[in-house]
Structure formats: C-alpha cells, structure tokens
Amino acid sequence: MNAYSIKELLSSPPLQKEVVINGWVKTFRSNRFIALNDGSTLSNVQCVVDFDKFEENLLKQIATGAAIRVTGTLVESQGRGQSVEIQASEIFIHGTADPETYPIQPKKHSMEFLREQAHLRVRTNTFAAVMRVRSALAFAVHQYFQQNGFYYFHAPIITGSDAEGAGEMFRVTTLDEKTPPLDESGEVDYKSDFFGKETNLTVSGQLEAESYAMGLGKVYTFGPTFRAENSNTSRHLAEFWMIEPEVAFADLDDNMDLAEDFIKSIINYILKNCEEDLSFLEKRLLDEEKTKPQAERSDMPLIEKLKFVADNEFKRVSYTDAIDILRNSKPNKKKKFQYLINEWGADLQSEHERYLVEKHFKCPVILFDYPANIKAFYMRLNEDGKTVRAMDILFPGIGEIVGGSQREERLEVLRNKIKALDIDEKELWWYLDLRRFGTAKHSGFGLGFERMVQFATGMGNIRDVIPFPRTPQNAEF
C-alpha cells in the first residue's frame, strides 16, 4: 500500500479506510497518542495506540525525533484539536532518537541554539514553515518569468570580473597556499593558476545576463552569489541567492513596471498557497513583538503587511525629492536619525528608507535617479551628468529589497566611466563588445532572494531563512 503524505491525508480524508503514513514523532503521550509529522504540512496526525496490541519493547523506541511508519484506520477524532486520527494497527520503527541526546525536544528553543542545530532545525514548526514558504516563493519566481517570455539563464559561478566593483570577493585558486609562484615583481603569478588568471566566486550574474539578453531578449538568473564582506548583521550572508532579470530594449520605466509586477505576483502566490504557514508565522511574530519595546514593534501583522505590498501601487520618487523630504523630516531635524541627512549626494541608510515607506508615503516606494558617484559603473548616465538611471525598491520593515537600473549602452560613455574608476578595460572587453555590436537600451534589476523570504516570513534574522547560513567564522554543516 502506498503511503499518504499528511497533507494529502488531511485535505481529502479517506475515512474508515486503512492508510499508511511515515513521519517523525513530535510527541508520544501516555503511551497512547503519537503526534506524527512528515514535513508536508504544519499539522500533525494523531495516531492512537492500543497498548495491549503492541510489544512494550517497541513502544519504548517511540520517542520525540524517531522516524516511524504507522498503518491503521483513519477515523473521525474523538478528541479536540484534530478532525481525524489513525487507529494504529501496525508500527514500524525506521530509526530511533535517544531522548537524552536528541536536541529538538518539544519546547521553545532560541534562534541562536537552533542555528547550532541547522541540520535538525527544519523539524521545528517555525523552520518547516519558513522553508515551505521559501520553496513556494522559488516556484513562483520561475513561474512568473516563464509565463512572461523570459529564458532561464545560468550565470557562471566562477568569474574574472567584479560586477559590483566592491572587491569583496572569494578567491578561487589551485595554487599552493604556502608557496605560490611569483612573477618578476614579487606578486602572485596567476598565469600559473588553473584558469591562467585571478578568479573569484561571483557577486552577481548581471554582466553575463546582459550579454544573453542582447541575443534572447529577456532572460533571468536565479542562483547562488557570494560576498566576502566581514559583516555580522541580521541582514548579511556570505552566500545568498539572487534573482536578476535583464531585458533588451527596456528603459528604466519598463524596469520599474516589471519589478513591481513581479514582486506583487510572487507575494500573491504565497498568500494563496501558503495560508496555513503564513498564519502560523504571523502568530509567532505577534508573540515575539509582545516582548519588544513599543517603539520597535511592527505597525502591521505579517499577512496584512504582505497584502499591503501586493495591493498598493508603488510610489515613484526621485532621489532628489527623497533627500528634500528626509532633510526636512522631524527625525532629521530633531537628530533622531543615526545618520543625519545634510546635503544632496548622501548614501541612504535603512533608517531613511524605512522612514520614507512607513512614515511618509505609507506604501512601497521606488527611488530613482541616484547620484552617479554612489552607484555602479554600468548604470546609464543621465543628461545632467551627475545622476544615473538607477532605481531601488523600498519595503516596510526591511528597507531596500530590489536594486536595478537602465544599463549604459553608449560605448564611449561606458569607457570613460570605466577609466575614471581605474577598472582594467581589458577585463571587460567582451562587455564593451555588447556596445560595439548592435547596442540598444536595456535594463535589469537584482532581488536578493533571502531578503524576500525574510520579508515574507517575518523572520528577524536573514540566517534563519536559508537552510545553512554562511557568515563570517561560520561554515558549519
């Protein structure tokens, strides 16, 4: 007999029929009631054990964390808290779990403790719910782009270029770490390395995606990216996933339209398909909020916040107008901001972004036309010579979630920008070729997937929305 998943069993219960279910024991009460979960849903199935029908030795092996198979008859439950239960006729132990050493016991655990048990934390309700929402979001990403004429492009993970120009990259090498070959000037001779040049793990697939958009029209990446930034914050990871669409013949307005429609689409997907998990995560967040000072509490419950983004038009505001608003705001005048806004050209911080979204406009905001000197070299220079066709999307509670731009398609303008930043033109010869052969306006953006999962689940730390977080001094598991 084929085993049911618990989700299948509860969605259309085959009452009075024999069923088989596999899962992990959540609790075993009074040597009679087994709460079983298989990860397919937040809900457990209660399996009722007749003590006289089973050997005592077998029942002793049933403890929290044990993996078992239960065969029995599905009936309407006589107890409260569940609609159906299984009257067990046969139990098979797949694997035991010693109650003295199994770390995920049926009690409240701290997030810090669960990060130390990242290989087991998905067996908790919180992390199982987060990972199911993450999976649904990933599906929604692919579904949106595939239904809108985009081609899925696999950007290289090993690269010789630094798309962001930040230099915070992980080096990839096969050279001897103790005695690498040196050139005449005493520097490491990368010509002797595996690729014959210095290479790193990618921080972005954008530059390569641009080249394929200029042949396929519309492409998107969805893959791992890496940044060697020594930042131990709740918003940073060393390994994370990026979604980066690139569209030929699209300007900044097209780019903003695409980003807004895409975000609303994937949020609506989880609102429709993850109702149980989102309700659980909302309750968890509300309980957590009660422990915070009033000033730090969120203005909106989780599901309301998701609907707030999905149902509201995103307000489009120029960087220049945003600076004026911030400079004249009460928090700035009363010096409540940690970073005061005094003049045009300031790089906005999370506190400024959240003020614009949560206090001033009270809706998601798209800022555009940023100063050229605080943005990347590949962004299209405006006619004023001091701003670029960049855009960032700001969300409540999280600040920036999307960054994008219309790309600089003019060869000489791009060459001048590269030269001014002291970037080696030879390293980007192929990127410049896109401007030599059939150049056209084109645009794209990047969405950090973990940032979106964090927003969608209400989790306070980005390390809790990726299966195995990679952060400074932490590459366990």
KOLTOR-175138 format. One record per residue (C-alpha): residue in three letters; x, y, z. Coordinates in steps of 0.2 Angstrom, whole numbers. Example, Ala and Ser with C-alpha at 12.3 -4.5 7.8 and 13.67 -1.06 7.14 Angstrom:
<code:ALA c1:62 c2:-22 c3:39>;
<code:SER c1:68 c2:-5 c3:36>;
***
This chain:
<code:MET c1:0 c2:0 c3:0>;
<code:ASN c1:7 c2:17 c3:-5>;
<code:ALA c1:10 c2:29 c3:10>;
<code:TYR c1:0 c2:46 c3:11>;
<code:SER c1:8 c2:62 c3:15>;
<code:ILE c1:0 c2:70 c3:29>;
<code:LYS c1:-5 c2:85 c3:18>;
<code:GLU c1:-14 c2:73 c3:6>;
<code:LEU c1:-22 c2:64 c3:21>;
<code:LEU c1:-29 c2:80 c3:29>;
<code:SER c1:-35 c2:88 c3:13>;
<code:SER c1:-46 c2:73 c3:7>;
<code:PRO c1:-48 c2:61 c3:22>;
<code:PRO c1:-52 c2:43 c3:16>;
<code:LEU c1:-62 c2:39 c3:32>;
<code:GLN c1:-64 c2:21 c3:38>;
<code:LYS c1:-50 c2:16 c3:26>;
<code:GLU c1:-33 c2:8 c3:30>;
<code:VAL c1:-19 c2:21 c3:27>;
<code:VAL c1:0 c2:21 c3:29>;
<code:ILE c1:9 c2:36 c3:35>;
<code:ASN c1:28 c2:39 c3:38>;
<code:GLY c1:35 c2:53 c3:48>;
<code:TRP c1:44 c2:59 c3:63>;
<code:VAL c1:37 c2:58 c3:81>;
<code:LYS c1:33 c2:75 c3:88>;
<code:THR c1:27 c2:69 c3:105>;
<code:PHE c1:21 c2:52 c3:112>;
<code:ARG c1:9 c2:55 c3:127>;
<code:SER c1:3 c2:42 c3:139>;
<code:ASN c1:10 c2:28 c3:129>;
<code:ARG c1:-6 c2:30 c3:118>;
<code:PHE c1:-6 c2:46 c3:107>;
<code:ILE c1:8 c2:49 c3:94>;
<code:ALA c1:9 c2:66 c3:86>;
<code:LEU c1:17 c2:62 c3:69>;
<code:ASN c1:23 c2:75 c3:56>;
<code:ASP c1:31 c2:72 c3:39>;
<code:GLY c1:35 c2:90 c3:34>;
<code:SER c1:22 c2:91 c3:21>;
<code:THR c1:11 c2:102 c3:32>;
<code:LEU c1:11 c2:112 c3:48>;
<code:SER c1:-2 c2:100 c3:55>;
<code:ASN c1:2 c2:83 c3:64>;
<code:VAL c1:-8 c2:67 c3:63>;
<code:GLN c1:-13 c2:59 c3:79>;
<code:CYS c1:-10 c2:40 c3:79>;
<code:VAL c1:-19 c2:31 c3:93>;
<code:VAL c1:-10 c2:16 c3:100>;
<code:ASP c1:-19 c2:2 c3:110>;
<code:PHE c1:-6 c2:-3 c3:122>;
<code:ASP c1:-11 c2:-21 c3:123>;
<code:LYS c1:-9 c2:-24 c3:104>;
<code:PHE c1:10 c2:-19 c3:104>;
<code:GLU c1:25 c2:-26 c3:112>;
<code:GLU c1:32 c2:-15 c3:126>;
<code:ASN c1:50 c2:-15 c3:119>;
<code:LEU c1:43 c2:-7 c3:103>;
<code:LEU c1:33 c2:6 c3:112>;
<code:LYS c1:49 c2:11 c3:122>;
<code:GLN c1:58 c2:15 c3:105>;
<code:ILE c1:44 c2:28 c3:101>;
<code:ALA c1:51 c2:45 c3:107>;
<code:THR c1:52 c2:63 c3:100>;
<code:GLY c1:63 c2:63 c3:84>;
<code:ALA c1:60 c2:44 c3:80>;
<code:ALA c1:56 c2:40 c3:62>;
<code:ILE c1:41 c2:28 c3:61>;
<code:ARG c1:28 c2:21 c3:49>;
<code:VAL c1:11 c2:19 c3:55>;
<code:THR c1:-3 c2:8 c3:47>;
<code:GLY c1:-21 c2:9 c3:53>;
<code:THR c1:-38 c2:15 c3:50>;
<code:LEU c1:-42 c2:34 c3:48>;
<code:VAL c1:-57 c2:39 c3:58>;
<code:GLU c1:-65 c2:55 c3:65>;
<code:SER c1:-56 c2:61 c3:80>;
<code:GLN c1:-64 c2:59 c3:97>;
<code:GLY c1:-53 c2:72 c3:105>;
<code:ARG c1:-51 c2:91 c3:102>;
<code:GLY c1:-38 c2:99 c3:91>;
<code:GLN c1:-39 c2:87 c3:76>;
<code:SER c1:-53 c2:82 c3:64>;
<code:VAL c1:-46 c2:64 c3:61>;
<code:GLU c1:-34 c2:52 c3:69>;
<code:ILE c1:-27 c2:35 c3:64>;
<code:GLN c1:-31 c2:20 c3:75>;
<code:ALA c1:-14 c2:11 c3:73>;
<code:SER c1:-14 c2:-7 c3:69>;
<code:GLU c1:5 c2:-8 c3:64>;
<code:ILE c1:20 c2:2 c3:69>;
<code:PHE c1:37 c2:0 c3:61>;
<code:ILE c1:52 c2:9 c3:68>;
<code:HIS c1:63 c2:17 c3:54>;
<code:GLY c1:75 c2:25 c3:66>;
<code:THR c1:76 c2:29 c3:85>;
<code:ALA c1:80 c2:45 c3:93>;
<code:ASP c1:88 c2:45 c3:111>;
<code:PRO c1:78 c2:57 c3:121>;
<code:GLU c1:94 c2:61 c3:132>;
<code:THR c1:103 c2:67 c3:117>;
<code:TYR c1:91 c2:72 c3:103>;
<code:PRO c1:92 c2:91 c3:104>;
<code:ILE c1:75 c2:96 c3:96>;
<code:GLN c1:63 c2:92 c3:111>;
<code:PRO c1:45 c2:98 c3:111>;
<code:LYS c1:49 c2:115 c3:120>;
<code:LYS c1:54 c2:133 c3:115>;
<code:HIS c1:71 c2:134 c3:108>;
<code:SER c1:81 c2:150 c3:105>;
<code:MET c1:85 c2:155 c3:87>;
<code:GLU c1:104 c2:155 c3:92>;
<code:PHE c1:103 c2:137 c3:98>;
<code:LEU c1:94 c2:132 c3:83>;
<code:ARG c1:107 c2:139 c3:71>;
<code:GLU c1:119 c2:127 c3:80>;
<code:GLN c1:107 c2:113 c3:75>;
<code:ALA c1:104 c2:119 c3:57>;
<code:HIS c1:104 c2:101 c3:51>;
<code:LEU c1:89 c2:97 c3:63>;
<code:ARG c1:80 c2:114 c3:65>;
<code:VAL c1:69 c2:111 c3:50>;
<code:ARG c1:60 c2:98 c3:61>;
<code:THR c1:53 c2:113 c3:71>;
<code:ASN c1:37 c2:121 c3:66>;
<code:THR c1:45 c2:138 c3:63>;
<code:PHE c1:58 c2:132 c3:51>;
<code:ALA c1:47 c2:120 c3:42>;
<code:ALA c1:35 c2:134 c3:39>;
<code:VAL c1:49 c2:146 c3:33>;
<code:MET c1:56 c2:133 c3:21>;
<code:ARG c1:40 c2:128 c3:14>;
<code:VAL c1:36 c2:147 c3:10>;
<code:ARG c1:54 c2:148 c3:3>;
<code:SER c1:50 c2:134 c3:-8>;
<code:ALA c1:34 c2:141 c3:-14>;
<code:LEU c1:42 c2:158 c3:-17>;
<code:ALA c1:56 c2:150 c3:-28>;
<code:PHE c1:42 c2:141 c3:-38>;
<code:ALA c1:33 c2:157 c3:-40>;
<code:VAL c1:49 c2:166 c3:-47>;
<code:HIS c1:51 c2:153 c3:-60>;
<code:GLN c1:33 c2:153 c3:-64>;
<code:TYR c1:32 c2:172 c3:-66>;
<code:PHE c1:46 c2:173 c3:-78>;
<code:GLN c1:42 c2:158 c3:-88>;
<code:GLN c1:24 c2:164 c3:-91>;
<code:ASN c1:31 c2:181 c3:-96>;
<code:GLY c1:43 c2:176 c3:-110>;
<code:PHE c1:59 c2:175 c3:-100>;
<code:TYR c1:73 c2:162 c3:-103>;
<code:TYR c1:81 c2:155 c3:-88>;
<code:PHE c1:100 c2:159 c3:-89>;
<code:HIS c1:113 c2:150 c3:-79>;
<code:ALA c1:126 c2:163 c3:-75>;
<code:PRO c1:144 c2:157 c3:-71>;
<code:ILE c1:148 c2:155 c3:-53>;
<code:ILE c1:167 c2:157 c3:-56>;
<code:THR c1:171 c2:174 c3:-64>;
<code:GLY c1:186 c2:185 c3:-68>;
<code:SER c1:176 c2:201 c3:-66>;
<code:ASP c1:169 c2:211 c3:-51>;
<code:ALA c1:151 c2:216 c3:-56>;
<code:GLU c1:149 c2:227 c3:-41>;
<code:GLY c1:166 c2:235 c3:-41>;
<code:ALA c1:167 c2:232 c3:-22>;
<code:GLY c1:182 c2:220 c3:-22>;
<code:GLU c1:174 c2:209 c3:-8>;
<code:MET c1:175 c2:193 c3:-17>;
<code:PHE c1:181 c2:175 c3:-13>;
<code:ARG c1:196 c2:170 c3:-22>;
<code:VAL c1:196 c2:153 c3:-32>;
<code:THR c1:213 c2:146 c3:-35>;
<code:THR c1:223 c2:129 c3:-36>;
<code:LEU c1:240 c2:137 c3:-32>;
<code:ASP c1:250 c2:131 c3:-17>;
<code:GLU c1:244 c2:142 c3:-2>;
<code:LYS c1:261 c2:142 c3:6>;
<code:THR c1:272 c2:145 c3:-8>;
<code:PRO c1:263 c2:151 c3:-23>;
<code:PRO c1:273 c2:155 c3:-39>;
<code:LEU c1:278 c2:174 c3:-40>;
<code:ASP c1:281 c2:185 c3:-55>;
<code:GLU c1:296 c2:196 c3:-58>;
<code:SER c1:288 c2:210 c3:-47>;
<code:GLY c1:286 c2:198 c3:-32>;
<code:GLU c1:267 c2:197 c3:-35>;
<code:VAL c1:257 c2:180 c3:-36>;
<code:ASP c1:259 c2:174 c3:-54>;
<code:TYR c1:241 c2:169 c3:-58>;
<code:LYS c1:246 c2:164 c3:-76>;
<code:SER c1:251 c2:148 c3:-67>;
<code:ASP c1:234 c2:146 c3:-59>;
<code:PHE c1:221 c2:134 c3:-66>;
<code:PHE c1:212 c2:147 c3:-76>;
<code:GLY c1:228 c2:157 c3:-80>;
<code:LYS c1:221 c2:172 c3:-72>;
<code:GLU c1:214 c2:178 c3:-55>;
<code:THR c1:197 c2:172 c3:-52>;
<code:ASN c1:183 c2:173 c3:-39>;
<code:LEU c1:166 c2:167 c3:-34>;
<code:THR c1:153 c2:178 c3:-42>;
<code:VAL c1:144 c2:193 c3:-33>;
<code:SER c1:132 c2:194 c3:-47>;
<code:GLY c1:127 c2:186 c3:-64>;
<code:GLN c1:121 c2:203 c3:-71>;
<code:LEU c1:135 c2:207 c3:-83>;
<code:GLU c1:134 c2:189 c3:-91>;
<code:ALA c1:115 c2:190 c3:-91>;
<code:GLU c1:116 c2:207 c3:-101>;
<code:SER c1:125 c2:198 c3:-115>;
<code:TYR c1:112 c2:185 c3:-116>;
<code:ALA c1:98 c2:197 c3:-115>;
<code:MET c1:106 c2:205 c3:-130>;
<code:GLY c1:103 c2:189 c3:-140>;
<code:LEU c1:87 c2:181 c3:-132>;
<code:GLY c1:78 c2:197 c3:-127>;
<code:LYS c1:73 c2:193 c3:-110>;
<code:VAL c1:82 c2:182 c3:-98>;
<code:TYR c1:83 c2:179 c3:-79>;
<code:THR c1:96 c2:172 c3:-67>;
<code:PHE c1:92 c2:163 c3:-51>;
<code:GLY c1:107 c2:156 c3:-42>;
<code:PRO c1:120 c2:157 c3:-28>;
<code:THR c1:131 c2:173 c3:-26>;
<code:PHE c1:145 c2:176 c3:-14>;
<code:ARG c1:152 c2:191 c3:-5>;
<code:ALA c1:167 c2:191 c3:7>;
<code:GLU c1:160 c2:206 c3:17>;
<code:ASN c1:165 c2:204 c3:35>;
<code:SER c1:148 c2:209 c3:41>;
<code:ASN c1:140 c2:200 c3:56>;
<code:THR c1:122 c2:208 c3:55>;
<code:SER c1:105 c2:201 c3:53>;
<code:ARG c1:104 c2:207 c3:35>;
<code:HIS c1:120 c2:200 c3:28>;
<code:LEU c1:126 c2:182 c3:22>;
<code:ALA c1:142 c2:177 c3:13>;
<code:GLU c1:132 c2:165 c3:2>;
<code:PHE c1:115 c2:170 c3:-4>;
<code:TRP c1:104 c2:168 c3:-19>;
<code:MET c1:100 c2:182 c3:-32>;
<code:ILE c1:86 c2:184 c3:-45>;
<code:GLU c1:92 c2:195 c3:-59>;
<code:PRO c1:81 c2:198 c3:-74>;
<code:GLU c1:88 c2:208 c3:-89>;
<code:VAL c1:78 c2:214 c3:-103>;
<code:ALA c1:83 c2:221 c3:-120>;
<code:PHE c1:75 c2:237 c3:-127>;
<code:ALA c1:68 c2:242 c3:-110>;
<code:ASP c1:71 c2:258 c3:-101>;
<code:LEU c1:70 c2:262 c3:-83>;
<code:ASP c1:51 c2:265 c3:-83>;
<code:ASP c1:49 c2:247 c3:-91>;
<code:ASN c1:61 c2:241 c3:-77>;
<code:MET c1:51 c2:248 c3:-63>;
<code:ASP c1:35 c2:241 c3:-71>;
<code:LEU c1:42 c2:224 c3:-72>;
<code:ALA c1:49 c2:224 c3:-54>;
<code:GLU c1:33 c2:230 c3:-46>;
<code:ASP c1:23 c2:217 c3:-56>;
<code:PHE c1:35 c2:203 c3:-52>;
<code:ILE c1:35 c2:206 c3:-33>;
<code:LYS c1:16 c2:208 c3:-32>;
<code:SER c1:14 c2:191 c3:-42>;
<code:ILE c1:26 c2:181 c3:-31>;
<code:ILE c1:18 c2:188 c3:-15>;
<code:ASN c1:0 c2:185 c3:-21>;
<code:TYR c1:6 c2:167 c3:-25>;
<code:ILE c1:11 c2:163 c3:-7>;
<code:LEU c1:-4 c2:172 c3:0>;
<code:LYS c1:-15 c2:160 c3:-10>;
<code:ASN c1:-4 c2:144 c3:-7>;
<code:CYS c1:4 c2:146 c3:10>;
<code:GLU c1:-10 c2:151 c3:21>;
<code:GLU c1:-8 c2:139 c3:35>;
<code:ASP c1:11 c2:143 c3:36>;
<code:LEU c1:9 c2:162 c3:35>;
<code:SER c1:-5 c2:161 c3:48>;
<code:PHE c1:7 c2:151 c3:60>;
<code:LEU c1:22 c2:163 c3:56>;
<code:GLU c1:11 c2:178 c3:59>;
<code:LYS c1:5 c2:172 c3:76>;
<code:ARG c1:24 c2:168 c3:80>;
<code:LEU c1:28 c2:186 c3:75>;
<code:LEU c1:14 c2:193 c3:86>;
<code:ASP c1:20 c2:184 c3:101>;
<code:GLU c1:38 c2:189 c3:98>;
<code:GLU c1:33 c2:208 c3:96>;
<code:LYS c1:25 c2:207 c3:113>;
<code:THR c1:42 c2:206 c3:121>;
<code:LYS c1:49 c2:221 c3:112>;
<code:PRO c1:48 c2:239 c3:117>;
<code:GLN c1:33 c2:248 c3:110>;
<code:ALA c1:43 c2:259 c3:98>;
<code:GLU c1:51 c2:243 c3:90>;
<code:ARG c1:35 c2:234 c3:86>;
<code:SER c1:29 c2:232 c3:69>;
<code:ASP c1:13 c2:243 c3:64>;
<code:MET c1:6 c2:228 c3:54>;
<code:PRO c1:4 c2:210 c3:56>;
<code:LEU c1:13 c2:199 c3:44>;
<code:ILE c1:-1 c2:194 c3:32>;
<code:GLU c1:-8 c2:212 c3:32>;
<code:LYS c1:10 c2:218 c3:28>;
<code:LEU c1:11 c2:206 c3:13>;
<code:LYS c1:-6 c2:212 c3:7>;
<code:PHE c1:-1 c2:230 c3:9>;
<code:VAL c1:13 c2:227 c3:-4>;
<code:ALA c1:3 c2:217 c3:-15>;
<code:ASP c1:-12 c2:229 c3:-16>;
<code:ASN c1:-4 c2:246 c3:-16>;
<code:GLU c1:4 c2:255 c3:-30>;
<code:PHE c1:22 c2:258 c3:-28>;
<code:LYS c1:26 c2:277 c3:-26>;
<code:ARG c1:39 c2:283 c3:-38>;
<code:VAL c1:50 c2:296 c3:-31>;
<code:SER c1:67 c2:304 c3:-37>;
<code:TYR c1:82 c2:303 c3:-26>;
<code:THR c1:82 c2:322 c3:-26>;
<code:ASP c1:64 c2:323 c3:-19>;
<code:ALA c1:68 c2:310 c3:-6>;
<code:ILE c1:83 c2:319 c3:0>;
<code:ASP c1:72 c2:335 c3:2>;
<code:ILE c1:59 c2:325 c3:12>;
<code:LEU c1:72 c2:317 c3:23>;
<code:ARG c1:81 c2:333 c3:26>;
<code:ASN c1:65 c2:342 c3:32>;
<code:SER c1:58 c2:327 c3:42>;
<code:LYS c1:56 c2:328 c3:61>;
<code:PRO c1:68 c2:314 c3:64>;
<code:ASN c1:82 c2:323 c3:55>;
<code:LYS c1:78 c2:340 c3:62>;
<code:LYS c1:77 c2:333 c3:80>;
<code:LYS c1:93 c2:322 c3:76>;
<code:LYS c1:84 c2:306 c3:79>;
<code:PHE c1:92 c2:298 c3:64>;
<code:GLN c1:109 c2:289 c3:67>;
<code:TYR c1:115 c2:296 c3:50>;
<code:LEU c1:109 c2:314 c3:48>;
<code:ILE c1:104 c2:320 c3:30>;
<code:ASN c1:113 c2:337 c3:27>;
<code:GLU c1:116 c2:338 c3:9>;
<code:TRP c1:112 c2:330 c3:-8>;
<code:GLY c1:123 c2:315 c3:-13>;
<code:ALA c1:121 c2:306 c3:4>;
<code:ASP c1:120 c2:287 c3:3>;
<code:LEU c1:103 c2:282 c3:11>;
<code:GLN c1:103 c2:270 c3:25>;
<code:SER c1:90 c2:258 c3:31>;
<code:GLU c1:83 c2:270 c3:43>;
<code:HIS c1:80 c2:283 c3:29>;
<code:GLU c1:72 c2:270 c3:18>;
<code:ARG c1:60 c2:264 c3:31>;
<code:TYR c1:55 c2:282 c3:36>;
<code:LEU c1:50 c2:285 c3:18>;
<code:VAL c1:40 c2:269 c3:17>;
<code:GLU c1:32 c2:268 c3:34>;
<code:LYS c1:30 c2:286 c3:40>;
<code:HIS c1:30 c2:297 c3:25>;
<code:PHE c1:22 c2:289 c3:10>;
<code:LYS c1:15 c2:274 c3:19>;
<code:CYS c1:16 c2:262 c3:4>;
<code:PRO c1:31 c2:254 c3:-5>;
<code:VAL c1:42 c2:266 c3:-13>;
<code:ILE c1:53 c2:266 c3:-29>;
<code:LEU c1:68 c2:278 c3:-28>;
<code:PHE c1:76 c2:283 c3:-45>;
<code:ASP c1:89 c2:294 c3:-52>;
<code:TYR c1:103 c2:292 c3:-39>;
<code:PRO c1:119 c2:302 c3:-39>;
<code:ALA c1:132 c2:293 c3:-51>;
<code:ASN c1:146 c2:293 c3:-38>;
<code:ILE c1:136 c2:281 c3:-26>;
<code:LYS c1:131 c2:269 c3:-39>;
<code:ALA c1:139 c2:256 c3:-50>;
<code:PHE c1:149 c2:260 c3:-66>;
<code:TYR c1:137 c2:251 c3:-78>;
<code:MET c1:122 c2:262 c3:-74>;
<code:ARG c1:116 c2:274 c3:-88>;
<code:LEU c1:122 c2:292 c3:-85>;
<code:ASN c1:108 c2:305 c3:-86>;
<code:GLU c1:109 c2:321 c3:-97>;
<code:ASP c1:113 c2:331 c3:-81>;
<code:GLY c1:129 c2:322 c3:-80>;
<code:LYS c1:128 c2:319 c3:-61>;
<code:THR c1:114 c2:306 c3:-59>;
<code:VAL c1:111 c2:289 c3:-66>;
<code:ARG c1:96 c2:279 c3:-71>;
<code:ALA c1:96 c2:268 c3:-56>;
<code:MET c1:81 c2:263 c3:-45>;
<code:ASP c1:79 c2:254 c3:-28>;
<code:ILE c1:63 c2:247 c3:-21>;
<code:LEU c1:60 c2:250 c3:-3>;
<code:PHE c1:48 c2:239 c3:8>;
<code:PRO c1:41 c2:241 c3:26>;
<code:GLY c1:51 c2:234 c3:39>;
<code:ILE c1:66 c2:229 c3:28>;
<code:GLY c1:71 c2:245 c3:18>;
<code:GLU c1:79 c2:241 c3:1>;
<code:ILE c1:74 c2:224 c3:-7>;
<code:VAL c1:77 c2:227 c3:-25>;
<code:GLY c1:91 c2:237 c3:-34>;
<code:GLY c1:92 c2:240 c3:-53>;
<code:SER c1:95 c2:252 c3:-67>;
<code:GLN c1:94 c2:255 c3:-85>;
<code:ARG c1:112 c2:250 c3:-91>;
<code:GLU c1:124 c2:261 c3:-100>;
<code:GLU c1:123 c2:256 c3:-119>;
<code:ARG c1:134 c2:270 c3:-126>;
<code:LEU c1:151 c2:264 c3:-129>;
<code:GLU c1:161 c2:280 c3:-126>;
<code:VAL c1:152 c2:285 c3:-110>;
<code:LEU c1:154 c2:267 c3:-103>;
<code:ARG c1:173 c2:268 c3:-107>;
<code:ASN c1:175 c2:284 c3:-99>;
<code:LYS c1:166 c2:278 c3:-83>;
<code:ILE c1:177 c2:263 c3:-83>;
<code:LYS c1:193 c2:273 c3:-85>;
<code:ALA c1:188 c2:286 c3:-71>;
<code:LEU c1:186 c2:271 c3:-59>;
<code:ASP c1:203 c2:264 c3:-64>;
<code:ILE c1:195 c2:247 c3:-70>;
<code:ASP c1:205 c2:237 c3:-82>;
<code:GLU c1:196 c2:239 c3:-99>;
<code:LYS c1:205 c2:223 c3:-105>;
<code:GLU c1:195 c2:213 c3:-91>;
<code:LEU c1:178 c2:219 c3:-98>;
<code:TRP c1:182 c2:218 c3:-117>;
<code:TRP c1:168 c2:207 c3:-120>;
<code:TYR c1:156 c2:218 c3:-110>;
<code:LEU c1:161 c2:233 c3:-121>;
<code:ASP c1:158 c2:222 c3:-137>;
<code:LEU c1:140 c2:222 c3:-132>;
<code:ARG c1:141 c2:241 c3:-135>;
<code:ARG c1:151 c2:239 c3:-151>;
<code:PHE c1:139 c2:227 c3:-160>;
<code:GLY c1:121 c2:230 c3:-160>;
<code:THR c1:120 c2:240 c3:-145>;
<code:ALA c1:102 c2:245 c3:-138>;
<code:LYS c1:95 c2:251 c3:-122>;
<code:HIS c1:92 c2:238 c3:-109>;
<code:SER c1:88 c2:236 c3:-91>;
<code:GLY c1:88 c2:224 c3:-76>;
<code:PHE c1:87 c2:223 c3:-58>;
<code:GLY c1:93 c2:211 c3:-44>;
<code:LEU c1:82 c2:204 c3:-30>;
<code:GLY c1:91 c2:196 c3:-15>;
<code:PHE c1:80 c2:180 c3:-13>;
<code:GLU c1:84 c2:179 c3:6>;
<code:ARG c1:78 c2:197 c3:9>;
<code:MET c1:62 c2:192 c3:0>;
<code:VAL c1:60 c2:176 c3:11>;
<code:GLN c1:64 c2:186 c3:26>;
<code:PHE c1:50 c2:199 c3:22>;
<code:ALA c1:38 c2:186 c3:18>;
<code:THR c1:40 c2:176 c3:34>;
<code:GLY c1:43 c2:190 c3:46>;
<code:MET c1:59 c2:182 c3:52>;
<code:GLY c1:71 c2:194 c3:61>;
<code:ASN c1:87 c2:187 c3:55>;
<code:ILE c1:92 c2:183 c3:37>;
<code:ARG c1:102 c2:167 c3:44>;
<code:ASP c1:85 c2:159 c3:48>;
<code:VAL c1:78 c2:160 c3:30>;
<code:ILE c1:92 c2:150 c3:22>;
<code:PRO c1:95 c2:131 c3:25>;
<code:PHE c1:113 c2:133 c3:30>;
<code:PRO c1:119 c2:151 c3:33>;
<code:ARG c1:137 c2:155 c3:28>;
<code:THR c1:143 c2:170 c3:38>;
<code:PRO c1:160 c2:176 c3:45>;
<code:GLN c1:168 c2:162 c3:55>;
<code:ASN c1:154 c2:151 c3:51>;
<code:ALA c1:154 c2:137 c3:38>;
<code:GLU c1:147 c2:123 c3:48>;
<code:PHE c1:137 c2:109 c3:40>;
***
